[in-house]
Amino acid sequence: MKILEFIFTNISLRTYTITASIIFTLLYYFIFIFLIKFYSESENENNHNRKKSVHIIIKFFVGLFALLAGIVTQGVIAEIYIFRDWECSLRSACI
């Protein structure tokens, strides 16, 4: 928690939002592409000359999904950490 506190007290919310969205998007993109390549390898290795690549349409839709997942992830982290209510407990009714 000390690392998150240091990050959120020293950078602006806009900078955090943009940076975290990019980092999480890239992270999700590379994880999804790796999983697609890993599970799409055929057990029949007769086609040695064929490149192991992912089609451009698949990359596009994985990129869109990764962008959406990155934005949601940074939003959830911001909601949990930045916008939490520091002084109110769950039982009290304060704004």
Wavefront OBJ file of the C-alpha trace (Angstrom):
o trace
v 0.000 0.000 0.000
v 2.934 2.353 0.495
v 3.722 2.165 -3.232
v 0.135 3.029 -4.194
v 0.064 5.859 -1.673
v 3.332 7.246 -3.091
v 2.002 7.024 -6.658
v -1.364 8.600 -5.934
v 0.034 11.457 -3.862
v 2.743 12.462 -6.349
v 0.963 12.325 -9.727
v -2.273 13.833 -10.977
v -5.409 11.832 -11.606
v -5.224 12.541 -15.357
v -1.641 11.281 -15.562
v -2.556 8.158 -13.601
v -5.581 7.480 -15.790
v -3.692 7.724 -19.073
v -0.593 5.866 -17.885
v -2.463 3.071 -16.128
v -4.801 2.587 -19.100
v -1.843 2.206 -21.470
v 0.051 -0.140 -19.151
v -2.947 -2.378 -18.447
v -3.963 -2.405 -22.128
v -0.505 -3.543 -23.216
v -0.377 -6.116 -20.449
v -3.753 -7.594 -21.382
v -2.925 -7.482 -25.098
v 0.303 -9.440 -24.744
v -1.278 -11.963 -22.369
v -4.221 -12.598 -24.721
v -2.021 -12.882 -27.820
v 0.285 -15.290 -25.968
v -2.674 -17.434 -24.909
v -4.074 -17.469 -28.439
v -0.723 -18.520 -29.897
v -0.159 -21.089 -27.155
v -3.536 -22.792 -27.550
v -3.679 -22.533 -31.344
v -0.509 -24.557 -31.936
v -1.478 -27.745 -33.654
v -0.156 -31.036 -32.444
v 0.421 -32.068 -36.022
v 3.728 -30.423 -36.932
v 3.680 -31.325 -40.642
v 3.594 -27.687 -41.706
v 7.048 -26.571 -40.601
v 7.192 -23.786 -43.198
v 4.022 -22.129 -41.970
v 4.531 -19.070 -39.781
v 3.038 -19.088 -36.299
v 1.216 -15.782 -36.429
v -2.152 -14.412 -35.466
v -4.454 -12.967 -38.108
v -4.725 -9.161 -38.212
v -8.494 -9.218 -37.519
v -7.911 -11.273 -34.381
v -5.206 -8.816 -33.287
v -7.594 -5.909 -33.866
v -10.401 -7.402 -31.760
v -7.976 -8.529 -29.047
v -6.626 -4.958 -29.025
v -10.128 -3.524 -28.609
v -10.911 -5.984 -25.839
v -7.568 -5.248 -24.139
v -8.268 -1.500 -24.338
v -11.668 -1.974 -22.716
v -10.218 -4.266 -20.045
v -7.372 -1.807 -19.361
v -9.760 1.104 -18.911
v -11.988 -0.927 -16.600
v -9.002 -2.132 -14.565
v -7.550 1.331 -14.017
v -11.030 2.584 -13.133
v -11.526 -0.156 -10.566
v -8.145 0.538 -8.976
v -8.888 4.269 -8.879
v -12.324 3.612 -7.393
v -10.933 1.310 -4.741
v -7.979 3.464 -3.761
v -8.482 7.115 -4.755
v -12.208 7.570 -4.301
v -12.644 5.552 -1.137
v -14.082 7.309 1.850
v -11.329 7.739 4.411
v -13.400 8.820 7.385
v -16.626 6.883 7.144
v -17.060 3.283 8.176
v -19.487 0.943 6.475
v -22.042 1.327 9.249
v -22.199 5.123 9.349
v -24.234 7.179 6.935
v -21.955 10.075 6.004
v -21.438 11.632 2.601
l 1 2 3 4 5 6 7 8 9 10 11 12 13 14 15 16 17 18 19 20 21 22 23 24 25 26 27 28 29 30 31 32 33 34 35 36 37 38 39 40 41 42 43 44 45 46 47 48 49 50 51 52 53 54 55 56 57 58 59 60 61 62 63 64 65 66 67 68 69 70 71 72 73 74 75 76 77 78 79 80 81 82 83 84 85 86 87 88 89 90 91 92 93 94 95
